Amino acid sequence: MAKVVLGKTPQDLEKEQAKREREMEAELQQTILERQKKIQALHSKQKTNKIIIILVVVLIAGILITFGTYNTFFKKGITIEDVDYEIAVANQTNIFPSEGLDGYIRDNCDALFERYMRIDPKRGKDIASVEVDKNSCSIYKVRKLNATLAQVYYSFDVIVTKKDTQVTDPGLIEQIKRNGLGGVNNQQTTAQQVDVTESTETTEVETTEATESTETTDATNESETGTDTNTEEVEGTEETEATEEVETTEETETTTEATEATSTDATEDTQQPDNGTPITDFDYSVNNQTAAKHYYITSGGQIWESGEVSVVRYNFYVPIQLVYTYTTDEEGNQVPVTAGFALAGEASLYGLQETNQTTFDDENGDGEGGIQTHDVFKFEKDGVEIPLADEETTGSVKIKVEKTLQDLYDKRDTSQDFLNYYKFNTYEATFSVINELLYYTDTNAMGYNVKVSYDVITSQGFTITVESYMYVEKSGNSWVIKKMT
């Protein structure tokens, strides 16, 4: 029968112990190996991070050095436009310099108009001249786009003069002469005839003087020769008289011819026009239903109707830029020297109709027309109307306001009633009466609590109704006006 051994023998125990030791040793080595791998991975990651950090530092340093060198030695300094723009953006304002812009547009409005204007060959045949009235040129809007660019809206009058036309209608000519122009021609012709008559009289006087001189000579000869024979005296006298008659006849004929020639020349001058120089002009209407037209007469006797003059106002807009002229200083920086306006684009006829209000009465009575009060002037809070003060308080405020207005227009001291830091302009008017005063229990968005309507009478004799807002505050037993529009 076999022997049964209970438990483990010492040899088995030793084997198991040796086995456990080997397993523990292997496990420890495995743990050490894994730890070393983790340490190596951590070292590798740290090394990689270090390399990345070094590269980033080097890159940043390189960028800083590069840009620093560029900004220091190569980049140009900022311009005055950039400075103005940054200031404008920071201040939320636009500082486009509008000083001098009006003069620039006025000086160049005619040249800009001529650049785009040409006379139509069909409808412009009777146009004598097209002129821009530079004195009428004005800017009515400037839209500032930035510190150096703006759109300018301006307008001016264009004067178109039609050509003068000669009056050829016999009926109209006769009618014009009957109404004042015919006398001018008659006076002119009469004056020329008077000149001819004076010339004839002068010639006759010269002839008479010549005759008297001859007679004097004959008388002298007679006194020197004596009275030898009566026959010689008679014969001499007859010969002298015959000679005088012949000479007088010849001179008379010559004078007559000169008179006729002068009269003919004067008639020709009256009938033939000269260079068209007007000698008189006037306005004349054919009938009461038509407007008077301007006529003039030339020294040649022709009647002309002056060309019609029409004036039309045109609106234009043009982009304008502020241009700087630069110079380079010793350090190579650009320094602005001068600045001036220049066109930033073509000018154009502005065809949009402005929507400015021109009617201030509610003609339809529906509340849509007339003057619409802005919300900031309305006495409302969150859409709810601010209540009025009671009648007693309102009456007390009215007394104070009325007294203060009376003192202001009478130029009396109001320092106790109205804290006014500006000089009050009365326009030499006198205060008349308060039409309406509304005192509210709270202020509106503009800080006023009183709305008053009153009349003043000007030194010229007419009345003006003043609508004013005030802020009135209680001061002891009285009231003080703190501000007023």
Secondary structure, 3 states (H helix, E strand, C coil): CCCCCCCCCHHHHHHHHHHHHHHHHHHHHHHHHHHHHHHHHHHHHHHHHHHHHHHHHHHHHHHHHHHHHHHHHHCCCCCHHHHHHHHHHHHCCCCCCCCCHHHHHHHHHHHHHHHHCCCCCCCCCCEEEEEEEEEEEEEEEEEECCCCEEEEEEEEEEEEEECCEECCCHHHHHHHHHHHHHHHHHHHHHHHHHHHHHHHHHHHHHHHHHHHHHHHHHHHHHHHHCCCCHHHHHHHHHHHHHHHHHHHHHHHHHHHHHHHHHHHHHHHHHHCCCCCCEEEEEEECCCCCCCCEEEEEECCCCEEECCCEEEEEEEEEEEEEEEEEEEECCCCCEEEEEEEEEECCCCEECCCCCCCCCCCCCCCCCCCCCCCCCHHHCCEECCEECCECCHHHHHHHHHHHHHHHHHHHCCCCCCCCECCCCCCCCCCCEEEEEEEEEEECCCCCCCCCEEEEEEEECCCCCEEEEEEEEEEEEECCEEEEEEEC
